[in-house]
């Protein structure tokens, strides 16, 4: 499952960030912001029209992500 598929209020754990090129700037920046494997993430809110942007929370920090950026965050499957 991908982060952009979660509804507001849902929690998940990050598995990995999808890298599309050898020097993927978006993937690197997401990692620098704290989107790292094993980190819990929660969708706080989504935009009213098409759900863009999304507000997500990692630890005590909130971020606004475009849905295309959130789609790069792959979540762990629940057991």
N, C-alpha and C positions, 0 to 999 in steps of 0.2 A: 504494500500500500504506500501511497505517496502523501506527503503532508497536505497538498492541495485537495485531497479527497476527504479529509477530516472535517466534521461539522464543528461549529462553535461550541465550546465547552468540553470537547473531547481531548483526552490525553493519549500520548503514545511515547515510544522510545525510538530514538534515531538509530538506524542500522548503518547507513552510509550516505554520502553525497554522490550523486551521479556526475561523473566527469565526462565531458564530451570531446575535449581536445587535450593534447599534451600539456598546454599551458592555459587551462580553463580558468579565466579570471573570476567568473561567478562562483564556481565550486570552491576556489581558494578563498574568496571573500566570505562565503558562508561558513567555512571552517574557522576563519579568523574571528568571526562573530560569536562562535560557540556552538555551531551546529556540527557536533562531533558524535561519533558512535557511542552509544550507551547513555546519551544525555536525554532526560525526559523533556518533552515538549508538549505544550498545550495550545490549542487554538482558542484565542480569547474572543475574537469577533471577526466577521467578514463584511466586506463592503456591500452596500445595498443593491448595486446593479452589477450582476454577474459575479459577485463575491470578490471583487478586486478593489483595494488590496486586502490582505489578510493580516490580522494582528495576532502574533504568536508570542508565547512566553517561554523563555528558557531560564531556569533559575528565578532570579528576581528582575530580570530584564525583559522588556517587551520590544518586539520588532515589527515593523510593517513590511510585508513581502508581497511582491506581485505574485499572482498565481503561477506564472511561468517559473519564477524562482523557487517557490514552494514545491513545485513538481519535481525539482531536482533532489529534494530531501526524501530518501527512502526510509520507511519505517520498518521496525521489526514485526514479524508475524506474531500474533498472540498464540500462545500454546493452549 
